[in-house]
Amino acid sequence: MDSAHIILFGLFAVAMYFIVTDESIAAAFYYVLELANAKIKQRWWWITQNPANPVVKYMMWRRNMKMAKKLKKYFDQKNND
């Protein structure tokens, strides 16, 4: 192992020692992980739902065109009856 791996392992070991021995640090670590998870989910939702994204814009257009065709067919059929 090179020195970078040894330093990272040492930092990880010290952090794990404090997490295991102190309950408040363990709770803080848990909350930081939950916050990171929420931010990742928020970012993923924004990427997949943002109308400025051309892929999302196309998917919305396609879904709306399918709905428009169904509604046109429904109303045309209703008007003919």
C-alpha positions in Angstrom: 0.0 0.0 0.0 1.2 3.5 -0.7 1.1 6.3 1.8 -2.2 7.8 0.5 -4.0 4.5 1.3 -2.4 4.3 4.8 -3.4 7.9 5.6 -7.0 7.3 4.4 -7.2 4.1 6.4 -5.9 5.9 9.5 -8.5 8.6 9.1 -11.2 6.0 8.6 -10.0 4.1 11.7 -10.1 7.2 13.9 -13.5 8.2 12.6 -14.9 4.7 13.3 -13.4 4.7 16.8 -15.3 7.9 17.6 -18.5 6.7 16.0 -18.4 3.4 18.0 -17.4 5.0 21.3 -19.5 8.2 21.4 -23.3 7.9 20.8 -23.7 11.6 19.8 -21.1 11.3 17.1 -22.8 8.1 15.9 -26.2 10.0 15.7 -24.5 12.9 13.9 -22.9 10.5 11.4 -26.4 8.9 10.8 -28.0 12.3 10.3 -25.3 13.3 7.9 -25.8 10.1 5.9 -29.6 10.7 5.8 -29.1 14.3 4.7 -26.7 13.1 1.9 -29.3 10.5 0.8 -32.0 13.1 0.7 -29.9 15.5 -1.3 -29.1 12.7 -3.8 -32.7 11.9 -4.2 -33.6 15.6 -4.6 -30.9 16.0 -7.3 -32.1 12.8 -9.1 -35.7 14.0 -9.0 -34.6 17.4 -10.4 -32.7 15.8 -13.3 -35.5 13.5 -14.2 -38.4 16.0 -13.8 -36.9 19.3 -14.9 -38.7 20.5 -18.1 -35.5 22.3 -19.2 -34.0 18.9 -19.8 -34.6 18.0 -23.5 -35.2 14.4 -22.8 -37.8 15.1 -20.1 -39.4 17.7 -22.4 -39.7 15.1 -25.2 -41.2 12.6 -22.9 -43.8 15.1 -21.7 -44.6 16.1 -25.2 -45.0 12.4 -26.2 -47.3 11.7 -23.2 -49.4 14.8 -24.0 -49.7 13.9 -27.7 -51.0 10.4 -26.7 -53.5 11.9 -24.4 -54.6 14.4 -27.0 -55.2 11.6 -29.5 -57.3 9.7 -27.0 -59.3 12.8 -26.2 -59.8 13.7 -29.8 -61.0 10.2 -30.6 -63.3 10.3 -27.5 -64.9 13.6 -28.4 -65.2 12.8 -32.1 -67.0 9.5 -31.2 -69.2 11.4 -28.7 -70.1 14.1 -31.3 -71.0 11.4 -33.9 -73.5 9.7 -31.6 
